[in-house]
Amino acid sequence: MSDLSRIVKAYDVRGTVPDEWDERAAEALGVAFGQVLAAADEPGDAVVIAHDMRASGPALAEAFAAGVRAQGRSVIELGLASTDMLYYASGILGLPGAMFTASHNPAKYNGIKLCRSAARPIGQDSGLAEIRDRAQALLDSGAAPPAGVPTRPTERRDLRPEYAAYLRGLVDLSGIRPLKVVVDAGNGMGGWTVPSVLGDAVLPALPLEIVPLYFELDGTFPNHEANPLDPANLVDLQRAVREHGADLGLAFDGDADRCFVVDERGEPVSPSAITALVAVRELARHPGSTVIHNPITSRAVPEIIAEHGGKPVVARVGHSFIKAEMARTNAVFGGEHSAHYYFRDFWFADTGMLAAMHALAALGEQDLPLSELAREYERYVASGEINSTVADQSARVAEVRAAYPEATTGELDGLTLSFPDGAWFNLRASNTEPLLRLNVEAPTEERMISLRDEVLDRVRR
């Protein structure tokens, strides 16, 4: 019997298949989703469902769809899709959605990202816990899923052309200088969406020469994990950028909702720098707007937002928190250091493809190489996120806090300590594992290394 408490995380469902969950659990979750939507009087009488390239995706999606139909809602099946394509469908159709993906996780995993109509997020505090509990009760009872009213037959739709046209309408790349771009799809859904949006598969060609890496959809990830946050998974892209003399490289994660950028030298461009770059572009279109960032983005991000007339607002790490704050403030854009990028023009949802298009436009509208362009947005030296296994997280955080009485304290998301010389660090507990996550930034590399090592010594002693 599935224990859903083990696979329902802070923002989504995620676990190994079939060890931790299977089609029976998926059907129960579909029933529970339909029940929660009905209780909330959710608009629309259908749910849009999609899956990525993992082998377990189609069966799990169909079982979930059966549960939804049992609650009287029709189903629109997209079939293969990226997560941001699912959000597009939810937004443009005004329907709740379910995306079957485990994102950047290894092949044995699968999961579900759920949203309400117009791509509104569902997290632990906004319906996910209730869905989990209802589904677990159904599984524990051993009963058949409760039948609802008859529904219309399942409709199957391919929204790739509309999705591509919508994104092209938000960022015009037709007039940029010619660029050579290496794209590493990691055998994930970027291999499905990049040819449609940046290539000429469904729309007229752009002034881009795409050099594809691992575009073949393969949920076993035969070349490397589809997790660009791990530097080991960027090596092939970096090598290809240098070998082909490309202007930049793009790496997408498994469900293609995140995009990482490397410059013409093959050097990674910080997601914080991309956040600042996109913010500047969006503020030029919408002066004075709010831009959201989280506590572990570079301090350069709020500085640059303010310098360009925007209003920087900090929100907790995680898409449900970012999206909620964007909706509350009507923010034009939001960015996280994990390379999630959110747009008001995309129903406040995250899309790596649209962020990539902004990076291409910014580079192609001027003559500097990306390394020089990015330097305008990279003012400090960052450690990147460092994880430490810790049994008593709260006690260790309290010890670290006590060691720096001179620092200014912030507690929006974990512990943030800021120092008079501009250095700072954030130490926060994982939502799902016995880990403490450390991010350090300082004006110089020497100061960053010194502070990083000092804090890690206190965390790990």
C-alpha positions as CSV (number, residue, x, y, z in Angstrom):
1,M,0.0,0.0,0.0
2,S,1.4,3.4,-1.0
3,D,2.3,5.8,1.8
4,L,1.5,9.2,0.2
5,S,3.2,11.1,3.0
6,R,6.5,9.9,1.7
7,I,6.0,11.2,-1.8
8,V,3.9,14.4,-1.4
9,K,6.5,17.1,-1.0
10,A,6.1,20.8,-0.2
11,Y,5.1,21.7,-3.8
12,D,4.4,18.5,-5.7
13,V,4.3,14.7,-5.7
14,R,7.6,12.9,-6.3
15,G,8.8,9.4,-5.6
16,T,10.1,6.2,-7.2
17,V,7.9,4.1,-9.4
18,P,6.6,1.4,-8.6
19,D,8.4,1.2,-5.2
20,E,6.8,4.3,-3.6
21,W,3.8,4.8,-5.8
22,D,2.0,3.3,-8.8
23,E,-1.1,3.6,-11.0
24,R,-3.4,2.8,-8.1
25,A,-2.0,5.8,-6.1
26,A,-2.2,8.0,-9.2
27,E,-5.9,7.1,-9.6
28,A,-6.6,7.9,-6.0
29,L,-4.8,11.2,-6.4
30,G,-6.9,12.0,-9.5
31,V,-10.1,11.3,-7.4
32,A,-8.8,13.5,-4.6
33,F,-7.9,16.3,-7.1
34,G,-11.3,16.2,-8.6
35,Q,-12.9,16.4,-5.1
36,V,-10.8,19.3,-4.0
37,L,-11.6,21.2,-7.2
38,A,-15.3,20.6,-6.7
39,A,-15.2,21.7,-3.1
40,A,-13.5,25.0,-4.2
41,D,-15.9,25.6,-7.1
42,E,-13.0,25.6,-9.5
43,P,-13.9,27.1,-12.9
44,G,-14.3,24.8,-15.8
45,D,-15.5,21.2,-16.1
46,A,-12.2,19.6,-17.3
47,V,-8.6,19.0,-16.3
48,V,-5.7,19.3,-18.7
49,I,-3.1,16.5,-18.2
50,A,0.4,16.0,-19.7
51,H,3.5,13.9,-19.1
52,D,7.2,14.1,-19.9
53,M,9.4,11.4,-21.6
54,R,9.7,9.0,-18.6
55,A,8.5,5.5,-19.4
56,S,6.1,5.4,-16.4
57,G,4.4,8.7,-17.4
58,P,1.6,7.6,-19.8
59,A,0.3,4.9,-17.5
60,L,0.3,7.2,-14.4
61,A,-1.3,10.0,-16.4
62,E,-4.1,7.7,-17.6
63,A,-4.7,6.3,-14.1
64,F,-4.9,9.9,-12.8
65,A,-7.3,10.8,-15.6
66,A,-9.6,7.9,-14.7
67,G,-9.8,9.3,-11.1
68,V,-10.6,12.8,-12.4
69,R,-13.3,11.5,-14.7
70,A,-14.8,9.5,-11.8
71,Q,-15.4,12.9,-10.2
72,G,-17.4,14.2,-13.2
73,R,-14.7,16.2,-15.0
74,S,-13.6,15.7,-18.5
75,V,-10.0,15.4,-19.4
76,I,-7.9,17.1,-22.1
77,E,-4.8,15.1,-22.8
78,L,-1.7,16.9,-24.2
79,G,0.4,13.8,-24.2
80,L,4.1,14.7,-24.3
81,A,4.7,18.2,-23.0
82,S,7.1,20.4,-21.0
83,T,5.9,21.7,-17.7
84,D,5.6,25.2,-19.0
85,M,3.5,24.0,-21.9
86,L,1.1,22.5,-19.3
87,Y,1.0,25.9,-17.6
88,Y,0.3,27.5,-21.0
89,A,-2.6,25.1,-21.5
90,S,-3.9,25.8,-18.0
91,G,-3.7,29.5,-18.6
92,I,-5.0,29.8,-22.1
93,L,-7.9,27.3,-21.5
94,G,-8.7,28.5,-18.0
95,L,-8.5,25.0,-16.6
96,P,-6.7,23.2,-13.7
97,G,-3.9,21.0,-14.8
98,A,-1.6,18.0,-13.8
99,M,1.9,17.5,-15.2
100,F,3.5,14.1,-14.7
101,T,7.2,14.7,-14.3
102,A,10.0,14.2,-11.8
103,S,11.8,17.2,-13.3
104,H,15.6,16.8,-12.8
105,N,15.4,13.6,-10.7
106,P,16.8,10.3,-11.8
107,A,15.0,7.9,-14.2
108,K,13.3,5.7,-11.5
109,Y,11.4,8.8,-10.2
110,N,8.1,10.3,-11.4
111,G,5.8,12.8,-9.9
112,I,3.0,15.3,-10.4
113,K,2.9,19.1,-10.5
114,L,-0.6,20.3,-9.9
115,C,-2.2,23.7,-10.6
116,R,-5.6,25.3,-10.4
117,S,-7.0,27.2,-13.4
118,A,-4.8,29.9,-15.0
119,A,-1.7,28.0,-13.7
120,R,-2.3,29.0,-10.1
121,P,-0.1,27.0,-7.8
122,I,-1.1,24.3,-5.4
123,G,1.2,23.8,-2.4
124,Q,1.0,22.2,1.0
125,D,-1.0,25.1,2.4
126,S,-3.1,25.6,-0.7
127,G,-4.7,22.2,-1.3
128,L,-1.9,19.7,-1.7
129,A,-2.1,18.4,1.9
130,E,-5.9,17.9,1.5
131,I,-5.4,16.1,-1.8
132,R,-2.8,13.8,-0.1
133,D,-5.1,13.0,2.8
134,R,-8.2,12.3,0.7
135,A,-6.2,10.0,-1.6
136,Q,-4.5,8.2,1.3
137,A,-8.0,7.6,2.9
138,L,-9.2,6.1,-0.4
139,L,-6.1,3.9,-0.7
140,D,-6.4,2.7,2.9
141,S,-10.1,1.8,2.5
142,G,-9.3,-0.5,-0.4
143,A,-12.6,0.7,-2.0
144,A,-13.1,1.4,-5.7
145,P,-12.9,5.1,-6.6
146,P,-16.2,6.7,-6.1
147,A,-18.1,7.2,-9.3
148,G,-19.2,10.6,-10.4
149,V,-21.6,11.8,-13.1
150,P,-20.9,10.7,-16.7
151,T,-18.4,12.9,-18.5
152,R,-17.6,13.7,-22.1
153,P,-14.9,11.6,-23.8
154,T,-11.3,12.5,-23.3
155,E,-10.1,15.1,-25.8
156,R,-6.5,14.9,-27.1
157,R,-4.9,18.1,-28.2
158,D,-1.4,19.2,-29.5
159,L,-0.8,22.7,-28.3
160,R,2.8,23.0,-29.4
161,P,2.1,25.4,-32.3
162,E,0.0,27.7,-30.2
163,Y,2.5,27.6,-27.3
164,A,5.4,28.4,-29.6
165,A,3.5,31.3,-31.2
166,Y,2.5,32.7,-27.8
167,L,6.1,32.8,-26.6
168,R,7.4,34.2,-29.9
169,G,4.8,37.0,-29.4
170,L,6.3,37.9,-26.0
171,V,9.9,38.2,-27.2
172,D,10.6,39.2,-30.8
173,L,13.8,37.5,-31.9
174,S,13.3,38.1,-35.6
175,G,15.5,41.2,-35.8
176,I,18.5,40.1,-33.7
177,R,22.0,39.5,-35.2
178,P,22.7,35.8,-36.2
179,L,23.6,33.7,-33.2
180,K,25.0,30.2,-32.9
181,V,23.4,28.4,-29.9
182,V,24.3,25.0,-28.5
183,V,21.3,23.5,-26.7
184,D,21.6,20.6,-24.3
185,A,18.2,19.1,-23.8
186,G,19.6,16.2,-21.6
187,N,17.2,13.8,-23.4
188,G,14.4,15.7,-21.7
189,M,11.5,17.8,-23.0
190,G,13.7,20.6,-24.3
191,G,14.3,18.3,-27.2
192,W,10.5,18.5,-27.9
193,T,10.0,22.2,-27.3
194,V,13.2,23.9,-28.6
195,P,12.6,22.9,-32.2
196,S,9.1,24.3,-32.0
197,V,10.0,27.6,-30.3
198,L,13.5,28.4,-31.4
199,G,13.7,26.3,-34.5
200,D,11.6,26.1,-37.6
201,A,9.5,23.0,-36.8
202,V,6.2,24.8,-36.6
203,L,7.0,28.5,-37.2
204,P,9.3,30.5,-39.6
205,A,13.0,30.3,-38.9
206,L,14.8,32.7,-36.6
207,P,18.3,34.0,-37.0
208,L,19.6,31.2,-34.8
209,E,21.8,28.3,-35.7
210,I,20.9,25.6,-33.2
211,V,23.5,23.0,-32.4
212,P,21.5,20.2,-30.7
213,L,22.8,18.0,-27.9
214,Y,20.7,15.0,-26.7
215,F,17.4,16.0,-28.2
216,E,16.2,12.4,-28.3
217,L,13.5,11.9,-25.7
218,D,14.8,9.2,-23.4
219,G,13.6,9.0,-19.7
220,T,16.6,6.8,-18.8
221,F,18.9,9.8,-19.4
222,P,21.7,7.8,-21.2
223,N,24.1,10.7,-21.5
224,H,23.8,12.6,-18.2
225,E,21.1,13.5,-15.6
226,A,18.8,16.2,-16.8
227,N,19.9,18.4,-13.8
228,P,21.9,21.4,-15.0
229,L,22.2,22.7,-11.4
230,D,24.9,20.0,-11.0
231,P,28.1,21.3,-12.7
232,A,29.0,17.8,-13.9
233,N,25.9,17.9,-16.2
234,L,27.1,21.1,-17.9
235,V,30.5,19.6,-19.1
236,D,29.2,18.4,-22.5
237,L,27.5,21.7,-23.2
238,Q,30.6,23.7,-22.2
239,R,32.8,21.6,-24.4
240,A,30.4,21.9,-27.4
241,V,30.1,25.7,-27.0
242,R,33.9,26.0,-27.3
243,E,34.3,23.5,-30.1
244,H,31.6,25.1,-32.2
245,G,32.6,28.6,-31.5
246,A,29.0,29.3,-30.3
247,D,27.8,32.6,-28.9
248,L,26.2,30.8,-25.9
249,G,24.8,27.6,-24.6
250,L,21.5,26.7,-23.1
251,A,20.8,23.7,-20.8
252,F,17.3,22.6,-19.9
253,D,16.3,20.3,-17.1
254,G,14.1,17.2,-17.6
255,D,10.7,18.9,-17.9
256,A,12.3,22.0,-19.5
257,D,10.8,24.5,-17.0
258,R,14.3,25.6,-16.0
259,C,17.1,27.0,-18.3
260,F,20.8,27.4,-17.5
261,V,23.0,29.6,-19.6
262,V,26.8,29.4,-20.4
263,D,28.7,32.1,-22.2
264,E,30.9,31.9,-25.3
265,R,33.8,30.7,-23.2
266,G,31.7,27.9,-21.8
267,E,31.5,29.6,-18.4
268,P,28.2,29.4,-16.5
269,V,26.2,32.6,-16.2
270,S,24.7,32.9,-12.8
271,P,20.9,32.5,-12.6
272,S,21.0,35.6,-10.5
273,A,22.6,37.5,-13.4
274,I,19.9,36.2,-15.7
275,T,17.3,37.3,-13.2
276,A,18.7,40.8,-13.2
277,L,19.1,40.8,-17.0
278,V,15.5,39.8,-17.6
279,A,14.2,42.2,-14.8
280,V,15.9,45.1,-16.6
281,R,14.2,44.1,-19.9
282,E,10.8,43.7,-18.3
283,L,11.1,47.0,-16.4
284,A,11.9,48.8,-19.6
285,R,8.5,47.6,-20.9
286,H,6.7,48.1,-17.6
287,P,8.4,51.0,-15.7
288,G,8.0,51.0,-11.9
289,S,6.8,47.4,-11.7
290,T,7.5,45.0,-8.9
291,V,10.0,42.2,-9.4
292,I,10.2,39.2,-7.0
293,H,13.4,37.4,-6.0
294,N,14.2,35.0,-3.2
295,P,16.6,35.3,-0.3
296,I,19.4,33.4,-1.9
297,T,19.6,35.4,-5.1
298,S,22.6,37.7,-5.4
299,R,22.3,41.1,-3.6
300,A,23.0,42.5,-7.1
301,V,19.4,41.5,-8.1
302,P,17.5,43.9,-5.8
303,E,20.2,46.6,-6.4
304,I,19.8,46.5,-10.1
305,I,16.0,46.3,-9.9
306,A,16.0,49.5,-7.8
307,E,18.5,51.2,-10.1
308,H,16.1,50.7,-13.0
309,G,13.1,52.1,-11.2
310,G,11.6,48.8,-10.1
311,K,10.4,47.6,-6.7
312,P,12.3,44.6,-5.5
313,V,10.3,42.3,-3.2
314,V,11.7,39.2,-1.5
315,A,9.7,36.0,-1.2
316,R,10.4,32.5,0.2
317,V,12.1,29.9,-2.0
318,G,9.7,27.7,-3.9
319,H,7.3,28.2,-6.8
320,S,4.1,28.3,-4.8
321,F,5.5,31.1,-2.6
322,I,6.9,33.0,-5.5
323,K,3.8,32.7,-7.6
324,A,1.6,33.8,-4.7
325,E,3.7,36.9,-4.0
326,M,3.7,37.7,-7.7
327,A,-0.1,37.6,-7.8
328,R,-0.4,39.6,-4.6
329,T,1.9,42.4,-5.9
330,N,1.1,42.0,-9.6
331,A,4.8,41.7,-10.2
332,V,6.0,41.7,-13.8
333,F,8.7,39.1,-13.2
334,G,10.3,36.9,-10.6
335,G,13.5,34.9,-10.5
336,E,15.1,32.3,-8.3
337,H,18.8,31.3,-8.1
338,S,17.7,27.7,-9.0
339,A,17.0,29.1,-12.5
340,H,13.2,29.2,-12.2
341,Y,11.9,32.3,-13.9
342,Y,8.3,33.6,-13.6
343,F,6.4,36.0,-15.8
344,R,3.2,38.0,-15.4
345,D,2.7,37.6,-19.1
346,F,2.7,33.8,-18.5
347,W,0.1,33.7,-15.8
348,F,2.8,34.3,-13.1
349,A,4.1,30.8,-13.9
350,D,7.7,29.7,-14.6
351,T,9.1,29.0,-18.0
352,G,12.7,28.4,-18.8
353,M,12.0,28.9,-22.5
354,L,10.9,32.5,-22.1
355,A,13.9,33.3,-20.0
356,A,16.1,31.8,-22.7
357,M,14.5,34.0,-25.3
358,H,15.1,37.1,-23.2
359,A,18.8,36.1,-22.9
360,L,19.0,35.5,-26.7
361,A,17.3,38.9,-27.3
362,A,19.6,40.8,-24.9
363,L,22.7,39.2,-26.6
364,G,21.5,39.6,-30.1
365,E,20.4,43.2,-29.8
366,Q,23.9,44.4,-29.2
367,D,27.5,43.4,-30.2
368,L,29.2,42.5,-27.0
369,P,29.9,38.8,-26.2
370,L,27.8,37.3,-23.5
371,S,30.7,37.2,-21.0
372,E,31.0,41.0,-21.2
373,L,27.2,41.6,-21.2
374,A,26.7,39.4,-18.1
375,R,29.5,41.2,-16.2
376,E,27.1,44.1,-15.8
377,Y,24.9,41.9,-13.6
378,E,27.5,39.9,-11.7
379,R,28.8,42.2,-8.9
380,Y,29.6,39.7,-6.2
381,V,31.2,36.3,-5.6
382,A,28.8,33.4,-4.7
383,S,29.4,30.0,-3.3
384,G,26.5,28.2,-4.9
385,E,24.3,26.0,-2.7
386,I,26.1,23.6,-0.4
387,N,24.2,20.8,1.3
388,S,25.2,19.3,4.7
389,T,23.5,16.3,6.3
390,V,22.5,17.4,9.9
391,A,20.4,15.5,12.4
392,D,19.2,18.4,14.5
393,Q,18.8,21.2,12.0
394,S,17.2,23.8,14.3
395,A,19.9,23.3,17.0
396,R,22.7,23.8,14.5
397,V,21.1,26.9,13.0
398,A,20.8,28.3,16.5
399,E,24.5,27.7,17.1
400,V,25.4,29.4,13.9
401,R,23.2,32.4,14.7
402,A,24.8,32.8,18.1
403,A,28.3,32.8,16.6
404,Y,27.7,36.1,14.7
405,P,26.1,38.6,17.1
406,E,27.4,41.5,15.0
407,A,25.4,40.4,11.9
408,T,21.9,41.7,10.8
409,T,19.4,38.8,11.0
410,G,16.7,37.9,8.6
411,E,14.3,35.0,9.0
412,L,12.0,35.0,6.0
413,D,13.3,31.7,4.7
414,G,15.8,30.0,7.1
415,L,18.5,32.2,8.6
416,T,20.1,35.0,6.7
417,L,22.9,36.9,8.3
418,S,24.3,40.1,6.7
419,F,27.6,41.8,7.5
420,P,28.7,45.4,7.3
421,D,31.2,44.6,4.5
422,G,28.5,43.4,2.2
423,A,29.0,39.7,2.8
424,W,26.0,37.5,3.8
425,F,24.9,33.9,4.0
426,N,21.6,32.0,4.1
427,L,21.3,28.8,6.0
428,R,17.9,26.9,5.6
429,A,16.6,23.5,6.2
430,S,15.4,21.3,3.4
431,N,11.7,20.6,3.3
432,T,12.1,17.0,2.5
433,E,15.5,15.8,3.7
434,P,17.8,16.1,6.8
435,L,19.9,18.7,5.1
436,L,21.0,22.3,5.8
437,R,21.5,24.3,2.6
438,L,24.1,27.1,2.7
439,N,24.5,30.0,0.3
440,V,27.3,32.5,0.8
441,E,28.0,35.7,-1.1
442,A,30.7,38.4,-0.6
443,P,32.3,41.3,-2.4
444,T,35.5,39.3,-3.0
445,E,36.4,35.7,-3.5
446,E,38.7,35.7,-0.5
447,R,36.0,36.9,1.8
448,M,33.4,34.4,0.3
449,I,35.8,31.4,0.8
450,S,36.7,32.5,4.3
451,L,33.0,32.9,5.4
452,R,31.9,29.8,3.6
453,D,34.5,27.6,5.3
454,E,33.9,29.1,8.7
455,V,30.1,28.5,8.5
456,L,30.5,25.0,7.1
457,D,32.9,24.2,9.9
458,R,30.2,25.2,12.5
459,V,27.4,23.3,10.6
460,R,29.4,20.1,10.2
461,R,31.4,19.9,13.4
